[in-house]
Amino acid sequence: MSHNPWLSRLITLSSLKSRLLLGLSCALLLLAGLVLGMAWQVGKTMVQETNLAHLRYEADIIADEITQQIDHRFQALERLSNTLGVVSDTSQISYELRKNDSLLAWFDAIVVSDSQGRIIADWPAVAGRTGLETAELEYFKMLRGTRQPYVSEPFIGRASDMPMVLVSVPRLDSDGRFVGFIGGVVSLDSSGLFRRLATIRLGSEGYAAVATASGRVLYHPNRSLINNENVDLTANPLIDLALDGWRGDGIGSLLDGRVGLQSYAQVWPASWVVGLYLPIDQAQLPLSGFIQKLWWIWIVAALLMMPLLWWLLARILTPLDRLESQIGEVGIGRRSYVDLATSMQELEQVAHTFNRVEDERQQLVEHLQEREAFLDSVMNASPQGMFVADFGGNITYMNPALLEILGIESNILMETWLEQIHEDDRSGAEDMWQHSLKTGNDYMRQLRFIRSDNEMLWLDIHARVVMLSQGGNSLGLVGVVKDITERREQEALQRWEAEHDPLTGLLNRRGFERRLEDAFADFQKTSTPSALLLFDLDHFKPINDEGGHALGDEMLRRIAQVVAWEVRRSDHVARQGGDEFGVLLPSCTLGQAERIAESLRQSVSEVSVINEGKEYSVTLSIGVTTFGDSDVNVETVLSRADAASYDAKGLGRDSVVVKLPTSLGPVKMFE
C-alpha cells in the first residue's frame, strides 16, 4: 500500500519547522475569526455613522420647518398687536379679532389680556374664557418680564380636552410699557405643527419626538407620553444635554430601555428640542445577518478541524514537555545539564545552548556573590546614608548610617517608615520616585522626615538608576541620603534676617517693598483693594539727643509692638529706617484704612519712655493712600503716601492725611 510523501512527512513530524508550519496554519484559521470580528466592528461603525448622518439631516430639516411655523405665528400675532395698539375697549378689540378671522388658519383661538393678566377678549368666543386670570401663569410672567414673544408649556384645553400651547407676543405702548399680551392657542394634534414628523420613516421602529426645554413631551408616537408630567427625559444623558441647548447626535438609552442612535436639533424661537431615534439593533440588522452567516461558516470549519489539530498539537508538545521537565530539574539542582534524546535537530541545538548558558550562569553567580560581599562591606562602612532599591521601587537595603539618621530599625517595614515622611512632601516624593524608575533619570529630592522622637530632619536624597549595559533595562536604584537640617535652618535664618529689622523684628525696607510689589500685582490682576500707610515719629529727635540712642531704641521697640498689635494679622508692618514706618493693608478698603490709621495715631500717642525723671512721648503724622487704576508702579503709590505724610506734618503733626489716586477724587485730611 503506497502513501503520499507529503502526508508521510506531515505525520512523522521529523523537523521543528514542519511542526511550526502546522501551528502557523492553525494561527491563520484563528486569524480568519479575528478578521470576521474586525469586519463586524468596522461595519458596525460605518452603519452607525451612516445612520447618524441621516438622522442629523432629518432632525435639522424638521427643526427648520417647525421654526418657520413658530416664526409665522409670531409674525401674525405681532401684526395683530400693531393693529390693536394700546386699545383697552373690549368691544373694539373683539371687533378687530373678528376682522382678523383668517388667523384661525394658524390658531385654534386668539385671546387678548390686559396688563394685569385678565383675558378681556377672545375669538372664537368661549364661555368662561373672558375674565380668566393668567397673572400667576408661567407664560404671563415670562411675557411681562422679557417682553419678547414666547411659547408656553403645554396644557390641556378646557373645551377640546386636547394638549395645546399658547403662542403669544407682548402688547407695549409707545413708551415700551407692558399693557398685556395677544396669544394664539395652538393644538398639538390638529395645528399642523408636527405634520412633518408623522411622515418620517426610520425603518419599522424609528421615530421622531419633540419636547420643551423643561422636559415636557409635545409630540411622540406613543400618545400617552404627550404632556405627561411623569416622564423623566433627563435619565438619558444625551436628552439632558439637548434640553440644555445642545444640538448633535450620539448613542444612548431610549425611553423603553433599548440602546439607539439619536440626533437632536433646536427650535430656538419656542425653546423646543427635536429628537430622532433609531434602535441600534434595527440599524445593525442587515450587517448582523451577514456577519452571522460568516460566523457559522467559520464555526463549522473550525469544528471539523478541531480533532486533527488536537492530535497534532499533542504530538508537537511531547518533546517540549520533556525539555521543560529537565530544565526544571536543573533549576532545583537535581541535574546539572539537559540531556534530551530527540530526533529533532532544533531541539538538540536548544539543549546544547541551554547547557552552555547554564555553565556561564554558574560562573556569573559566583562572581556576583563576590561583588555583593564587597559592596556590602563598602556600604556598611560608609559614613553616609546609603540604600538600594529593586526595579519595583522597593528599598531592599539601608546601611547602618542611614538607619541611624532616620532613627529606625532594619526590620521595620517600608510602608511603616514611609508614613514618617512629612505629609506635604510625601506625594511629590512618591511621584518623582516612580518617574525615575520609568524614565531612568536620577532621583533628586529634598524632603522632611519626622523621626520617632518627633525631631524633624531635612534630607537630601540623590539616587541613580542602575542600568544593564546591554538592553538598557533597569535593575533598580542606588542612593545617598544626607542630613541637611542644619543647612536648611541656617538658610531660613538668613532669609529672615535679609527682610527684617534686627531692632524691632518688623520687616525692613527690602521685605516691605517685596510684599508691596506682590499686593500691587494682585490689584492689577484681580482689582483687590489695598491701602498703604507711611509715617515717621514726631518729636523723636529729643529722645535720641537727650536720652541717647538706647532710649531711642527702646521707644522704637515699644512703638513697633503697639503698631503690630493694632493692625490685622494679615497686614505687613515695616521699619524702613530711622523713625520711618510703613504699614501695608492688603484687601483693605479706604474706610478701614482710615480707622486703622486713626487707631495707630491714638495708640502711639499713649506710648512713653522715662529718662532721669523726664517722660518722653511721640505722635504720628500718617499719610494714607490706596492703589488706583492710574498707578503704573509701586513707586507712584509710595510717593503719594509719603506726600500725604508731609502734608500731615504741615498741619501741625499728630494727624492723618488721606491722599487718593488722581482719578478717585480730592485729598481728605483728618486730625
Secondary structure, DSSP 8 states (H G I E B T S, - for coil): ----HHHHHHHHT-SHHHHHHHHHHHHHHHHHHHHHHHHHHHHHHHHHHHHHHHHHHHHHHHHHHHHHHHHHHHHHHHHHHHHHTT---HHHHHHHHHHTGGGGGT-SEEEEE-TTSBEEEEES--TTTTT-B-TTSHHHHHHHHH-S-EE---EE-TTT-SEEEEEEEEEE-TT--EEEEEEEEEETTTSSTTHHHHT---TTT-EEEEEETTS-EEE-SSGGGTT-TT--GGGSHHHHHHHTT--EEEEEE-TTS-EEEEEEEEEGGGTEEEEEEEEHHHHTHHHHHHHHHHHHHHHHHHHHHHHHHHHHHHHHHHHHHHHHHHHHHHHTTS-SS-----S-HHHHHHHHHHHHHHHHHHHHHHHHHHHHHHHHHHHHH-SSEEEEEETTS-EEEE-HHHHHHHT--TTS-HHHHHTTB-HHHHHHHHHHHHHHHHH---EEEEEEEE-TTS-EEEEEEEEEEEE-TTT--EEEEEEEEEE-HHHHHHHHHHHHHHHB-TTT-SB-HHHHHHHHHHHHHHHHHH---EEEEEEEEET-HHHHHHHHHHHHHHHHHHHHHHHHHHS-TT-EEEEEETTEEEEEEET--HHHHHHHHHHHHHHHTT-EEEETTEEEE-EEEEEEEE--TT--SHHHHHHHHHHHHHHHHHTTSSEEEE---GGG---EEE-
